Amino acid sequence: MLRVVLTELALFLAPFIVFALYLRFGRGLDSALSGWSTTAFLLCSLAAVLLVAGGLVLFEMEGRQPTAGSYVPPTWKDGVLVPGHIE
């Protein structure tokens, strides 16, 4: 779960970091706040929300298991625990 939280946090912060790096190295601004406008902040926020939403959708799709078949609960066979699975 910590991996998911850190991934989503990184996806949220990425647009802000990229824009700050663009201001620093692309435009050569020395002040960190001189290039930020309301429009730039809103666009970075929109990009961040879209990245987080896309990351959550991909995370949900990755975790899905096949739903066709019947569920077989965990069992002990020859002293070994066989995990539950779908057949």
Secondary structure, DSSP 4 states (H G I P E B T S, - for coil): -HHHHHHHHHHHHHHHHHHHHIIIIIS--SSSSTT--HHHHHHHHHHHHHHHHHHHHHHHHHT----SS-EE--EEETTEEEPPEE-
